[in-house]
Amino acid sequence: MRRKRLSKAEWQKIRPIVLARDKYRCVECKADIGAAGAAHIHHVVPLASGGNNAAANLVSLCILCHAAHHPNQGMSWNLRCFFKAQCYNLARLCDREGLLPEQGNFDSFLRVFGKEKFRAGQLPLILAALKKQSFLFVSPTGSGKSLCFQLPALMQPYFSVVICPLKALMAEQVSELWRQKIAASFINSDLPRATRREFYRDLRDNAVKLAYMTPERFFTANEAEQQALARLRPAFLIIDEAHCVDRWGTAFRPEYARLAEVRALLGNPPVLAFTATAGKEMQSRIMRSLGCDKARYFVRDVDRPNIALFRIKAAAAERSAEILRLLRLPAIGGKKLMIFVPTVKIGQMLREDLKKDGVDVPFYHARAENSAFERQEIVKRFKGESKPEINWLICTKAFGMGLDIANVRMVIHWQQSASVEDYLQEYGRAGRDGRQAVAIVFYGGEAGTRIQAHHDDIKLLEFMADRTVENAVRERGRKIMEKNKEITEWEAAELDDDKENIRQTEYENIAALHGMITANACFRRALSACFEQAYGEQDTARAAVKPKFWLSRLALWIVAKLYVAEPPVFKRRFCCDYCEKVKIRAQTGLIDFSINTVDSIEKLLHDE
């Protein structure tokens, strides 16, 4: 249905809002267009295609950029959109169970994101969101989770709030949305007061579609900001990287455990939660923490068949040399590679070792000496957006969460991560483009003389867990003191119990992953086993809606044919080091042998 066009008086009211939000610059070429200059206000999604006249659907363009957006789109595209709209209306007539939302003309909205169709598994989530249902989506990295909340948010008349764990990630995602001409904004404590006021003004004027913030914003803001937050009534409350609710909410960021309070403050909007790593128990804990007892669960297989998994036994003193061998492989030259280290000290040591052999690899970490500007510049260079480009990077786990760098061919772990979920999140940085990639984790041996001898892999992780838990409990105690001026005996006992419970959980997570890495068994199967129960018992993204009536099944089939692309088929060439041994043993009859890891990696990446 064609939407009503604004009158001249209405345009005069909304035009200054859009221009002020865009700083009186063309959002495409960044030209200064002036408050009263030759500025054109452009609909991101046209009125005829389901867009609206809200400021969040409007952007400022100069004359030339606006003209470039309005060539004749062609009769074929218009006819195709008209045909799809009629087919969708037919599907809604067949829908006996109310599974399809009224608004289902996805073409123009997909075009905003540079897409023609949805990937397999995305459509059920889009439909659930448009029906205002709360859900948790567990899917591997690189499977297109962001579109599953950005597109429904774009289709709403009002803005949505996105809870994001990291400041750098917020800035990256908002910048990417603006490149697609989608009005988005973020707020954090680093921004000046004037910028924070602009953020709340844009929300009040409905001038943005997505508002990014951390959970701490709702508990640390000043009184004026608290009042502004309490007035917000978003279309959705979106939780990006939802595993942080469980992994961080009980430890060093307790505000994550209070997101149910945030939801109540915002008027209990539907919750859309997304993560790449959450087993069945974690899934239920996440949604309980968010106050969503009746939420739906969409769980896809976490396996990434295009990533070959290698476990290499090497003492810490030998790992720098092993990594150097990998960096000198001809097949890795000119390709993206990430090396995860557990601490800044180990990262600096590794960088110095590589420098001695003439290989200078930048190091990304969150310490004060690595400024926010330097970190941002490293990200831009690694993504190829700034020169000189870098292909290899040493990093702590502070790097990579949520960043979309499609062509990483290899991820190396100096040692195991602190949990299966963390490891999947980190090695999942590889192969997001669907092409062959490699993940390597080192294990075994003492740390050697260069690091304290008691800090072998497991003891180092346990030491880091102890420190995190101690800091978290100390911070909680400080907040109780600020509020009540004292800690009662009962509160002190409760803090001690919480500390021991959290520490025990962290130790169990470390031991579970260590057992998988050291076992003489398929590594991929062991990792997937943590999620198989959830995958087998709950709805999956491919079969989440199970209609009772055949007409409703026909309706969903029609919509899927209209808007879902056929999934690409990837033939797995290499599972893991154990499975490769089994295959060679079956072919040759050999019993006692070891595979040449370096040769296997060289062949995989050379042929990809």
C-alpha positions as CSV (number, residue, x, y, z in Angstrom):
1,M,0.0,0.0,0.0
2,R,1.4,3.4,-1.0
3,R,2.1,5.6,2.0
4,K,0.9,9.1,2.4
5,R,3.4,11.8,1.3
6,L,4.2,14.6,3.7
7,S,2.8,18.1,3.2
8,K,5.1,21.1,2.8
9,A,4.6,22.1,6.5
10,E,5.4,18.5,7.6
11,W,8.6,18.5,5.5
12,Q,9.7,21.8,7.0
13,K,9.4,20.2,10.4
14,I,11.2,17.0,9.7
15,R,13.9,18.3,7.4
16,P,15.9,20.2,10.1
17,I,15.9,17.0,12.3
18,V,17.5,14.9,9.5
19,L,20.0,17.6,8.6
20,A,21.0,18.2,12.2
21,R,21.4,14.4,12.8
22,D,23.6,14.1,9.7
23,K,25.7,17.2,10.7
24,Y,24.6,19.0,7.5
25,R,26.7,16.8,5.3
26,C,25.9,14.4,2.5
27,V,26.0,10.9,4.1
28,E,27.5,9.5,0.9
29,C,30.2,11.9,-0.3
30,K,30.6,13.8,3.0
31,A,30.1,17.2,1.1
32,D,29.0,20.1,3.2
33,I,25.4,20.8,2.1
34,G,24.6,23.6,4.7
35,A,21.5,24.0,6.8
36,A,19.7,26.0,4.1
37,G,21.8,24.8,1.1
38,A,21.2,22.4,-1.7
39,A,20.4,19.5,0.5
40,H,18.0,16.7,-0.6
41,I,16.3,14.4,1.9
42,H,16.2,10.8,0.5
43,H,14.0,7.9,1.6
44,V,16.2,4.9,2.3
45,V,13.3,2.6,1.8
46,P,10.8,4.1,-0.8
47,L,7.3,4.8,0.3
48,A,5.9,2.6,-2.4
49,S,8.0,-0.3,-1.1
50,G,6.9,-0.2,2.5
51,G,9.1,2.7,3.8
52,N,7.8,5.6,5.9
53,N,8.3,9.3,6.5
54,A,10.0,9.0,9.9
55,A,13.4,10.7,10.2
56,A,15.0,7.3,10.8
57,N,14.1,6.4,7.2
58,L,15.5,9.6,5.7
59,V,19.1,10.7,5.0
60,S,20.7,13.9,3.7
61,L,22.2,13.8,0.2
62,C,23.8,16.4,-2.0
63,I,22.2,17.0,-5.4
64,L,24.6,14.7,-7.3
65,C,24.3,11.8,-4.9
66,H,20.6,12.1,-4.8
67,A,20.3,12.1,-8.6
68,A,22.5,8.9,-8.7
69,H,19.9,7.2,-6.4
70,H,17.0,8.0,-8.7
71,P,17.7,6.6,-12.1
72,N,14.9,4.6,-13.7
73,Q,15.0,1.4,-11.7
74,G,13.8,-0.5,-14.7
75,M,10.4,-2.0,-15.5
76,S,11.8,-5.5,-14.8
77,W,12.7,-4.8,-11.2
78,N,9.3,-3.0,-10.5
79,L,7.4,-5.9,-12.1
80,R,9.4,-8.4,-10.1
81,C,8.6,-6.6,-6.9
82,F,4.9,-6.3,-7.8
83,F,4.8,-10.1,-8.6
84,K,6.4,-11.0,-5.3
85,A,4.0,-8.7,-3.4
86,Q,1.0,-10.5,-5.0
87,C,2.5,-13.9,-4.3
88,Y,3.1,-12.9,-0.6
89,N,-0.6,-11.7,-0.4
90,L,-1.6,-15.1,-1.8
91,A,0.6,-16.9,0.8
92,R,-1.2,-14.8,3.6
93,L,-4.5,-16.0,2.3
94,C,-3.3,-19.6,2.6
95,D,-1.9,-19.0,6.1
96,R,-4.6,-20.5,8.4
97,E,-2.4,-20.1,11.6
98,G,-1.3,-16.5,11.4
99,L,2.3,-17.4,10.9
100,L,3.0,-14.6,8.3
101,P,3.1,-10.9,9.4
102,E,1.1,-8.3,7.4
103,Q,4.3,-6.6,6.3
104,G,6.2,-8.9,4.1
105,N,7.5,-6.9,1.1
106,F,11.1,-7.6,1.7
107,D,12.7,-6.6,-1.6
108,S,13.4,-3.0,-0.9
109,F,14.6,-3.7,2.6
110,L,17.0,-6.4,1.3
111,R,18.2,-4.0,-1.3
112,V,19.3,-1.5,1.4
113,F,21.7,-4.2,2.7
114,G,22.9,-5.1,-0.8
115,K,21.1,-8.5,-0.7
116,E,18.6,-10.1,-3.1
117,K,17.5,-13.0,-0.9
118,F,17.9,-14.3,2.6
119,R,20.3,-17.1,3.5
120,A,19.0,-20.4,4.6
121,G,17.8,-20.1,8.2
122,Q,17.2,-16.3,8.2
123,L,13.6,-16.1,7.1
124,P,12.0,-17.9,10.2
125,L,13.8,-15.4,12.5
126,I,12.6,-12.4,10.4
127,L,9.0,-13.7,10.5
128,A,9.2,-14.3,14.3
129,A,10.6,-10.8,14.9
130,L,7.8,-9.2,12.8
131,K,5.3,-11.2,14.8
132,K,6.8,-9.6,17.9
133,Q,8.1,-12.9,19.4
134,S,11.1,-13.0,21.7
135,F,13.8,-15.5,20.7
136,L,17.4,-16.7,21.0
137,F,19.3,-17.5,17.8
138,V,22.4,-19.7,18.1
139,S,24.3,-19.9,14.9
140,P,27.9,-20.1,13.8
141,T,29.9,-17.0,13.1
142,G,29.6,-15.7,9.6
143,S,26.0,-17.0,9.2
144,G,24.4,-13.6,8.9
145,K,23.0,-13.0,12.4
146,S,23.2,-9.2,12.1
147,L,20.7,-9.0,9.2
148,C,18.2,-11.0,11.3
149,F,17.8,-8.0,13.7
150,Q,18.8,-5.1,11.5
151,L,16.2,-5.8,8.8
152,P,13.2,-6.2,11.2
153,A,14.4,-3.1,13.0
154,L,14.4,-1.2,9.7
155,M,10.9,-2.3,9.0
156,Q,9.5,-0.8,12.3
157,P,8.1,2.7,12.7
158,Y,10.2,3.3,15.8
159,F,13.8,2.7,16.8
160,S,15.3,-0.4,18.5
161,V,17.9,-0.7,21.3
162,V,20.9,-2.9,20.7
163,I,22.9,-4.1,23.7
164,C,26.5,-4.5,22.6
165,P,29.5,-5.6,24.7
166,L,32.4,-3.6,23.4
167,K,32.8,0.1,22.5
168,A,34.9,-0.7,19.4
169,L,32.2,-3.1,18.2
170,M,29.5,-0.5,18.6
171,A,31.4,2.1,16.6
172,E,32.2,-0.5,13.9
173,Q,28.6,-1.6,13.5
174,V,27.2,1.9,13.5
175,S,29.8,3.0,10.9
176,E,28.9,0.0,8.7
177,L,25.1,0.8,9.0
178,W,25.7,4.4,7.9
179,R,27.7,3.1,4.9
180,Q,24.4,1.4,4.0
181,K,22.6,4.7,4.7
182,I,20.8,3.3,7.7
183,A,20.4,5.9,10.5
184,A,22.1,4.5,13.6
185,S,23.8,5.9,16.7
186,F,25.7,4.8,19.8
187,I,26.5,6.2,23.2
188,N,29.3,5.5,25.7
189,S,31.2,7.2,28.5
190,D,34.0,8.3,26.1
191,L,31.7,10.6,24.2
192,P,31.4,14.3,25.2
193,R,28.3,15.5,26.9
194,A,27.1,17.4,23.8
195,T,27.3,14.2,21.7
196,R,25.3,12.3,24.4
197,R,22.6,15.0,24.3
198,E,22.4,14.6,20.5
199,F,22.0,10.9,20.9
200,Y,18.9,11.3,23.2
201,R,17.6,14.1,20.9
202,D,17.7,11.8,17.9
203,L,15.9,9.1,19.9
204,R,13.2,11.6,21.0
205,D,12.8,12.7,17.3
206,N,12.7,9.1,16.0
207,A,15.7,10.0,13.8
208,V,17.5,6.7,14.1
209,K,16.6,3.1,13.6
210,L,19.2,1.4,15.8
211,A,20.6,2.8,19.1
212,Y,23.7,0.9,20.4
213,M,24.7,1.0,24.1
214,T,26.3,-1.2,26.7
215,P,24.2,-2.5,29.7
216,E,26.2,-0.3,32.0
217,R,24.7,2.8,30.4
218,F,21.4,2.0,32.2
219,F,23.0,1.9,35.6
220,T,25.8,4.5,35.5
221,A,24.2,7.4,33.6
222,N,23.4,10.7,35.4
223,E,19.9,11.6,36.5
224,A,19.0,13.4,33.4
225,E,20.1,10.5,31.2
226,Q,18.3,8.0,33.4
227,Q,15.1,10.0,32.9
228,A,15.7,10.0,29.2
229,L,16.3,6.2,29.1
230,A,13.2,5.6,31.2
231,R,11.1,7.3,28.5
232,L,12.4,5.1,25.7
233,R,9.9,2.7,24.2
234,P,11.8,0.7,21.5
235,A,10.3,-1.7,19.0
236,F,12.9,-4.4,20.0
237,L,15.5,-5.0,22.7
238,I,18.3,-6.7,20.8
239,I,21.1,-8.5,22.6
240,D,24.2,-8.9,20.4
241,E,26.8,-11.5,21.5
242,A,24.2,-12.9,24.0
243,H,26.6,-15.4,25.5
244,C,28.1,-12.4,27.4
245,V,24.9,-12.4,29.5
246,D,25.9,-15.7,31.0
247,R,29.7,-15.6,30.7
248,W,30.2,-12.0,31.9
249,G,27.0,-11.4,34.0
250,T,28.2,-13.7,36.8
251,A,31.7,-12.3,36.8
252,F,33.2,-9.0,35.9
253,R,30.2,-7.2,34.3
254,P,27.3,-7.8,36.6
255,E,25.1,-5.4,34.7
256,Y,24.7,-8.1,32.1
257,A,22.8,-10.1,34.7
258,R,20.4,-7.2,35.2
259,L,19.1,-6.9,31.7
260,A,15.7,-8.1,32.8
261,E,15.5,-4.8,34.7
262,V,16.5,-2.9,31.6
263,R,13.7,-4.6,29.6
264,A,11.1,-3.7,32.2
265,L,12.4,-0.1,32.2
266,L,11.9,0.0,28.4
267,G,8.3,-1.3,28.6
268,N,9.0,-5.0,28.0
269,P,9.7,-5.0,24.3
270,P,10.3,-8.3,22.4
271,V,13.9,-9.6,23.0
272,L,15.9,-10.7,20.0
273,A,19.1,-12.4,21.3
274,F,22.0,-13.6,19.1
275,T,25.1,-15.6,19.8
276,A,27.4,-18.0,18.0
277,T,28.2,-20.1,21.1
278,A,25.7,-21.3,23.7
279,G,25.0,-24.9,24.8
280,K,21.6,-25.9,26.1
281,E,22.1,-25.0,29.7
282,M,23.6,-21.6,28.8
283,Q,20.6,-20.9,26.4
284,S,18.1,-21.3,29.1
285,R,20.2,-19.2,31.6
286,I,20.5,-16.4,29.0
287,M,16.7,-16.1,28.4
288,R,15.9,-16.4,32.1
289,S,18.3,-13.5,32.8
290,L,16.5,-11.5,30.1
291,G,13.1,-12.2,31.7
292,C,11.9,-14.2,28.7
293,D,10.5,-17.5,30.0
294,K,8.3,-18.1,26.9
295,A,11.0,-17.2,24.3
296,R,11.6,-19.4,21.2
297,Y,14.9,-21.0,20.5
298,F,16.4,-21.2,17.0
299,V,19.6,-23.4,17.2
300,R,21.7,-24.2,14.2
301,D,24.6,-26.7,14.0
302,V,27.7,-24.8,15.2
303,D,30.0,-26.8,12.9
304,R,31.9,-24.9,10.3
305,P,32.8,-27.5,7.7
306,N,35.2,-25.2,5.8
307,I,37.5,-24.9,8.8
308,A,40.1,-27.7,9.2
309,L,41.0,-28.3,12.9
310,F,44.5,-29.0,14.0
311,R,45.9,-29.7,17.5
312,I,49.6,-29.4,17.8
313,K,51.5,-30.5,21.0
314,A,54.4,-28.2,21.7
315,A,55.9,-26.7,24.9
316,A,55.5,-23.0,25.3
317,A,59.2,-22.5,24.6
318,E,58.8,-24.1,21.2
319,R,55.6,-22.3,20.0
320,S,57.2,-19.1,18.7
321,A,59.3,-21.3,16.3
322,E,56.3,-23.3,15.3
323,I,54.3,-20.2,14.5
324,L,57.2,-18.8,12.5
325,R,57.2,-22.0,10.4
326,L,53.5,-21.5,9.7
327,L,54.0,-17.9,8.7
328,R,56.7,-18.9,6.2
329,L,54.4,-21.3,4.4
330,P,54.1,-20.2,0.7
331,A,50.4,-20.8,0.8
332,I,49.9,-18.3,3.7
333,G,51.7,-15.4,2.0
334,G,49.4,-12.5,1.4
335,K,46.5,-14.1,3.2
336,K,44.8,-13.0,6.5
337,L,46.0,-14.7,9.7
338,M,45.2,-14.1,13.4
339,I,47.2,-15.4,16.4
340,F,45.3,-15.4,19.7
341,V,47.4,-15.1,22.9
342,P,46.0,-15.3,26.5
343,T,47.9,-12.4,27.9
344,V,49.6,-9.1,26.8
345,K,52.9,-10.4,28.2
346,I,52.8,-13.5,26.0
347,G,51.8,-11.4,23.0
348,Q,54.7,-9.0,23.5
349,M,57.1,-12.0,23.9
350,L,55.8,-13.6,20.7
351,R,56.1,-10.4,18.8
352,E,59.7,-9.9,19.9
353,D,60.6,-13.5,19.0
354,L,59.1,-13.0,15.5
355,K,60.9,-9.7,15.1
356,K,64.3,-11.4,15.7
357,D,63.6,-13.5,12.6
358,G,62.6,-10.5,10.5
359,V,58.8,-10.9,10.8
360,D,57.0,-7.9,12.3
361,V,53.5,-8.7,13.2
362,P,51.3,-6.0,14.9
363,F,49.8,-6.7,18.3
364,Y,46.2,-5.7,19.2
365,H,45.4,-5.5,22.9
366,A,43.3,-3.3,25.2
367,R,46.1,-2.1,27.6
368,A,46.4,1.7,28.1
369,E,49.7,1.9,26.1
370,N,47.7,0.6,23.0
371,S,45.4,3.7,22.6
372,A,41.9,3.6,21.2
373,F,43.1,5.4,18.1
374,E,45.9,2.9,17.6
375,R,43.5,-0.1,18.0
376,Q,41.1,1.5,15.6
377,E,43.9,2.0,13.1
378,I,45.0,-1.6,13.4
379,V,41.4,-2.8,12.7
380,K,41.2,-0.6,9.6
381,R,44.5,-1.8,8.3
382,F,43.6,-5.5,8.9
383,K,40.3,-5.0,7.1
384,G,42.1,-3.3,4.2
385,E,40.4,0.1,4.8
386,S,43.6,1.9,5.6
387,K,47.2,1.8,4.2
388,P,49.6,0.1,4.6
389,E,47.4,-3.0,4.9
390,I,48.4,-5.7,7.3
391,N,47.6,-9.4,6.8
392,W,48.9,-11.0,10.0
393,L,47.9,-10.0,13.5
394,I,48.7,-11.0,17.1
395,C,45.7,-10.3,19.4
396,T,44.1,-11.0,22.7
397,K,40.4,-12.0,22.8
398,A,39.6,-8.3,22.9
399,F,39.9,-8.4,19.1
400,G,37.4,-9.9,16.7
401,M,34.1,-10.2,18.5
402,G,31.4,-9.3,16.0
403,L,33.9,-7.8,13.4
404,D,33.1,-9.0,9.9
405,I,36.4,-9.8,8.2
406,A,35.4,-12.4,5.7
407,N,38.8,-13.6,4.3
408,V,40.8,-14.7,7.4
409,R,42.4,-18.0,6.2
410,M,44.1,-19.1,9.4
411,V,43.5,-18.7,13.2
412,I,46.2,-19.8,15.6
413,H,45.8,-20.2,19.3
414,W,49.0,-20.0,21.5
415,Q,47.1,-22.1,23.9
416,Q,43.5,-23.2,24.6
417,S,40.8,-20.7,25.4
418,A,39.0,-20.6,28.8
419,S,35.9,-22.4,27.5
420,V,34.4,-24.2,24.5
421,E,32.2,-21.2,23.8
422,D,35.2,-18.8,23.8
423,Y,37.2,-21.2,21.5
424,L,34.4,-21.5,19.0
425,Q,33.9,-17.7,19.0
426,E,37.6,-17.1,18.4
427,Y,38.4,-19.7,15.8
428,G,35.2,-18.8,14.1
429,R,36.9,-15.6,12.9
430,A,38.3,-17.9,10.1
431,G,36.7,-18.6,6.8
432,R,33.6,-16.4,7.1
433,D,33.5,-16.2,3.3
434,G,32.8,-19.9,3.2
435,R,36.1,-20.9,1.6
436,Q,38.7,-23.3,3.1
437,A,40.4,-22.1,6.3
438,V,42.5,-23.6,9.1
439,A,42.3,-23.4,12.9
440,I,45.3,-24.4,15.0
441,V,45.6,-24.8,18.8
442,F,48.8,-25.5,20.7
443,Y,48.8,-27.6,23.9
444,G,51.0,-29.5,26.3
445,G,54.4,-28.9,27.9
446,E,55.5,-26.5,30.6
447,A,55.8,-22.8,29.9
448,G,59.6,-22.9,30.2
449,T,62.0,-20.5,31.9
450,R,60.8,-17.3,30.0
451,I,57.5,-17.3,31.9
452,Q,57.1,-18.5,35.5
453,A,57.2,-22.3,35.5
454,H,53.9,-22.8,37.3
455,H,52.1,-20.9,34.6
456,D,51.6,-23.8,32.2
457,D,48.5,-23.6,30.0
458,I,45.9,-24.7,32.5
459,K,47.4,-23.0,35.6
460,L,47.7,-19.7,33.6
461,L,44.0,-19.9,32.7
462,E,43.0,-20.8,36.3
463,F,45.1,-17.9,37.6
464,M,43.4,-15.5,35.2
465,A,40.0,-16.9,36.2
466,D,40.8,-16.4,39.9
467,R,41.9,-12.8,39.3
468,T,38.7,-12.0,37.3
469,V,36.5,-13.5,40.0
470,E,38.3,-11.7,42.8
471,N,38.0,-8.4,41.0
472,A,34.3,-9.0,40.2
473,V,33.4,-9.9,43.8
474,R,35.5,-6.9,45.1
475,E,33.5,-4.6,42.8
476,R,30.2,-6.0,43.9
477,G,31.2,-5.5,47.5
478,R,32.2,-1.9,46.7
479,K,28.8,-1.2,45.2
480,I,27.1,-2.7,48.3
481,M,29.2,-0.4,50.5
482,E,28.2,2.7,48.4
483,K,24.6,1.8,48.7
484,N,24.3,0.6,52.3
485,K,27.5,2.0,53.9
486,E,28.3,-1.5,55.2
487,I,28.3,-5.2,54.3
488,T,26.3,-7.4,56.6
489,E,27.4,-10.8,57.7
490,W,24.8,-12.4,55.4
491,E,25.9,-10.4,52.4
492,A,29.5,-11.3,53.0
493,A,28.7,-15.0,53.2
494,E,26.7,-14.7,49.9
495,L,29.6,-13.0,48.2
496,D,31.9,-15.8,49.3
497,D,29.5,-18.5,48.1
498,D,29.1,-16.7,44.7
499,K,32.9,-16.4,44.4
500,E,33.4,-20.1,44.9
501,N,30.6,-21.1,42.6
502,I,31.9,-18.9,39.8
503,R,35.4,-20.1,40.3
504,Q,34.3,-23.7,40.1
505,T,32.4,-23.1,36.9
506,E,35.4,-21.4,35.3
507,Y,37.7,-24.3,36.3
508,E,35.2,-26.8,34.9
509,N,35.0,-24.9,31.6
510,I,38.8,-24.9,31.3
511,A,39.0,-28.6,32.1
512,A,36.3,-29.6,29.6
513,L,38.0,-27.9,26.6
514,H,41.4,-29.3,27.8
515,G,40.0,-32.8,27.7
516,M,38.7,-32.4,24.2
517,I,42.1,-31.0,22.9
518,T,44.1,-33.8,24.5
519,A,41.8,-36.7,23.7
520,N,42.7,-39.2,21.0
521,A,39.3,-38.6,19.3
522,C,37.6,-36.5,16.7
523,F,38.0,-32.8,17.8
524,R,35.1,-31.5,15.7
525,R,32.7,-34.1,17.1
526,A,33.7,-33.3,20.7
527,L,33.1,-29.6,20.1
528,S,29.7,-30.2,18.5
529,A,28.7,-32.6,21.3
530,C,28.3,-29.6,23.6
531,F,25.5,-28.3,21.4
532,E,24.0,-31.5,19.9
533,Q,21.4,-31.9,22.7
534,A,20.1,-28.4,22.1
535,Y,20.2,-28.9,18.4
536,G,18.2,-32.1,18.6
537,E,15.5,-31.1,21.1
538,Q,14.7,-27.5,20.3
539,D,13.5,-25.7,17.1
540,T,16.1,-25.3,14.5
541,A,16.4,-22.3,12.2
542,R,15.6,-24.5,9.2
543,A,12.4,-26.0,10.6
544,A,11.4,-23.6,13.3
545,V,7.8,-23.3,12.3
546,K,5.8,-26.5,12.0
547,P,2.3,-25.7,10.8
548,K,-0.6,-28.0,11.5
549,F,-2.5,-27.2,8.3
550,W,-1.2,-28.0,4.8
551,L,-2.4,-24.6,3.6
552,S,-0.1,-22.9,6.1
553,R,2.8,-25.2,5.0
554,L,2.1,-24.1,1.4
555,A,2.1,-20.4,2.5
556,L,5.6,-20.8,4.1
557,W,6.8,-22.7,1.0
558,I,5.7,-19.9,-1.2
559,V,7.5,-17.2,0.9
560,A,10.7,-19.3,1.1
561,K,10.7,-19.7,-2.7
562,L,10.3,-16.0,-3.1
563,Y,12.9,-14.8,-0.6
564,V,15.4,-17.6,0.3
565,A,18.5,-18.4,-1.7
566,E,19.6,-22.0,-2.1
567,P,22.4,-22.7,0.4
568,P,25.9,-23.2,-1.0
569,V,27.3,-26.8,-0.9
570,F,30.7,-27.1,0.7
571,K,32.4,-30.5,0.4
572,R,34.5,-31.0,3.6
573,R,38.1,-31.9,2.6
574,F,39.6,-32.1,6.1
575,C,37.9,-32.7,9.5
576,C,40.7,-32.7,12.1
577,D,44.1,-34.2,12.8
578,Y,42.6,-37.4,14.4
579,C,40.3,-38.1,11.4
580,E,43.1,-37.6,9.0
581,K,45.1,-40.2,10.9
582,V,42.2,-42.6,10.7
583,K,41.9,-42.1,7.0
584,I,45.6,-42.6,6.4
585,R,45.5,-45.8,8.6
586,A,42.6,-47.2,6.6
587,Q,44.4,-46.4,3.3
588,T,47.9,-47.7,4.2
589,G,47.5,-50.1,7.1
590,L,50.1,-48.2,9.1
591,I,49.6,-48.3,12.9
592,D,52.3,-46.0,14.5
593,F,52.8,-42.8,12.5
594,S,52.2,-39.1,12.7
595,I,50.8,-36.7,10.1
596,N,52.9,-33.9,8.7
597,T,50.8,-31.0,9.9
598,V,52.7,-28.3,8.0
599,D,52.4,-30.1,4.7
600,S,48.7,-30.7,5.3
601,I,48.0,-27.0,6.0
602,E,50.1,-26.0,3.0
603,K,48.1,-28.2,0.7
604,L,44.7,-27.1,2.1
605,L,45.5,-23.4,1.7
606,H,47.3,-23.8,-1.6
607,D,44.3,-25.5,-3.2
608,E,41.6,-23.3,-1.7
